[in-house]
Amino acid sequence: MNVDSVRRYCLSFPHATENLQWGEDLCFKIGGKIFATIALIYMFQMPTGEVR
């Protein structure tokens, strides 16, 4: 699983939005309530595209 696949999944929900919050955290919200976050600062991408 990589960041792009997580983004596609989270944004597939009706009315889902995304924004950077708290510096480097990608937050997904519905109706202003967070339902998922990705801490981008701690992630790096492997050559295969896999996120570790």
C-alpha positions as CSV (number, residue, x, y, z in Angstrom):
1,M,0.0,0.0,0.0
2,N,1.3,3.5,-0.8
3,V,0.2,7.0,-0.1
4,D,-1.6,7.4,-3.4
5,S,-3.7,4.2,-2.8
6,V,-4.7,5.4,0.7
7,R,-5.6,8.8,-0.7
8,R,-7.8,7.2,-3.4
9,Y,-9.5,5.0,-0.9
10,C,-10.2,7.9,1.6
11,L,-11.4,10.3,-1.1
12,S,-13.8,7.6,-2.4
13,F,-16.1,8.3,0.5
14,P,-18.9,10.8,-0.2
15,H,-18.1,14.3,0.8
16,A,-14.5,13.4,1.9
17,T,-11.9,16.2,1.8
18,E,-8.2,16.2,2.4
19,N,-5.8,18.9,3.7
20,L,-2.4,19.2,5.4
21,Q,-2.8,19.9,9.1
22,W,-0.4,20.2,12.0
23,G,2.6,20.7,9.6
24,E,3.1,17.4,7.7
25,D,0.0,15.4,8.5
26,L,-2.4,14.6,5.6
27,C,-5.9,14.6,7.1
28,F,-9.1,13.3,5.6
29,K,-12.4,14.6,6.8
30,I,-16.1,14.2,6.3
31,G,-18.3,17.0,7.6
32,G,-15.3,18.6,9.3
33,K,-14.5,15.5,11.3
34,I,-11.2,13.6,10.8
35,F,-11.5,10.0,9.9
36,A,-8.0,9.2,8.8
37,T,-4.5,10.8,8.9
38,I,-1.2,10.1,7.3
39,A,2.0,11.4,9.0
40,L,4.0,12.3,5.9
41,I,7.1,13.4,7.7
42,Y,7.8,9.8,9.0
43,M,7.2,8.1,5.7
44,F,9.5,7.4,2.8
45,Q,8.9,5.6,-0.4
46,M,10.7,2.4,-1.3
47,P,11.8,1.9,-4.9
48,T,8.9,-0.5,-5.4
49,G,6.4,2.3,-4.5
50,E,5.7,0.6,-1.1
51,V,5.5,2.9,1.9
52,R,7.3,1.9,5.0
